[in-house]
Amino acid sequence: MGTASYEENSMKYKIKDVTIADGIGLFIEKGEILIDNGKIAEIGEKVSDCNTIYNARGRLLLPGMTNPHHHLYSALATGLAPKGPTPDFVKILENLWWHLDAILDEDMVYASAMAGIMDSIKAGVTTVFDHHASMSYVRGSLETMAQAFTVTGVRGLLCFESSDRTGEKETEEHIRENVDFYEKHINDTMIKGAFGLHANMTLCERSMEKIRDAKPKDMAIHAHVAEDKADLEYCRNLGYMGALDRLEKFHLIDENSLVIHAIHLADGEYDILGRTKPIVVNNAESNANNGVGSMDRDKIGNFVLGTDGMTGDMIGSLRSHFLLGSLPGGFAGLSDRFFRQTYRAQQMFFPEITGLKEGAPADIAVLDYSPKTPINADNLLGHLIFGAQKGNAWMTIADGRILWHEGHFTQIDEDEIFKDIQSNAQRLHTKFNKG
């Protein structure tokens, strides 16, 4: 584990010859942006001069992207074969992911976080909402994750995946880890805590009561909800309408909640969404990969896009979302979800992040994409889906610090970190395959 020095936070620098867009009204085809002491000092067609200037040569500048649902602990899983057949979603959990998160130790957790965050930075992501699980390393695991966020320089909303699958007594550790981390970081501007819940089907009634009683009133939940039919059936067998209804009965749903998936909802639960107005996160690539079905986009109008551990690339996920389902409201509706509604989700936890505005913290992504065809505010989304296609970043800036530029990290030693990641990945794979 390492530390980072952030000299560039106090630097004054300008990015010129850049197309500036925020997807909600701001569009400057050939503009400039001045950053000073971590803030956006000026933005427009022409800004003040300074000693340090970066020429973007027509590339596209957006607000730093937010991934509202990630699983960084899965970053080193590539190449692992399930420990048994995976004919359905429950068996995928039992024979792959639950074997993985059971063997993670402190060093593996840190290496996984570093690997996933670095991939995210390369894709212009400056804020990650992570849903963590490491069942043999619970207490202190979120601080280990937080250290990776601090070293790399991005913002994070972190939680631990509370679940009974290792025993109800262990669930109490999950609860304490969530609450202690939240309270420690309540005034932190870069790292925040939420209350993580795995699927309803892995939490008994007693554990739900403990979660309800332990959760501070203003602490948001980050929960997997109705990803698979098994979650719906489990809740129905307990006498609830479904997974969302069960959460509401335990007073765990409100406008600050992160509801992940929301695929297998009972008809009456759409009324609950309308009444409580949580942040719903759709994960199209993950849903397709697990064969669990698709969220009803016609019934759930307000939602944002996440990756569910599949990737750190939000532009690539946007393209997959476009290709894998209907588009209620057309491009305008999709643009609203990708930009405005995601900004709302980010600002729920990081209210100081107000976008591409003078005086705002400089969280910025300059994509390595220079439009060949005319670009304007109306066709911006088309350029992202069909032109950029992926979120390959030329420059990624968080809190004014340049984290990534022209294919290199500026604050960390990638080669040294990569050696540690590979070493831990080898240990993880060896341990997984022996188990």
Secondary structure, 3 states (H helix, E strand, C coil): CCCCCCHHHHCEEEEEEEEEECCCCCEEEEEEEEEECCEEEEEECCCCCCCEEEEEEEEEEEECEEEEEECHHHCCCCCCCCCCCCCCHHHHHHHHHHHHHHHCCHHHHHHHHHHHHHHHHHCCEEEEEEEECCCCCCCCHHHHHHHHHHHHCCEEEEEECECCCCCHHHHHHHHHHHHHHHHHCCCCCCEEECEEECCHHHCCHHHHHHHHHHCCCCCCEEEEECCCHHHHHHHHHCCCCCHHHHHHHCCCCCCCCEEEECCCCCCCHHHHHHHHCCEEEECHHHHHHHCCCCCCCCCCCCEEECCCCCCCCHHHHHHHHHHCCCCCCHHHHHHHHHHHHHHHHHHHHCCCCCCCCCCCECCEEEECCCCCCCCCCCCHHHHHHHHHCCCCEEEEEECCEEEEECCEECCCCHHHHHHHHHHHHHHHHHHHHHC
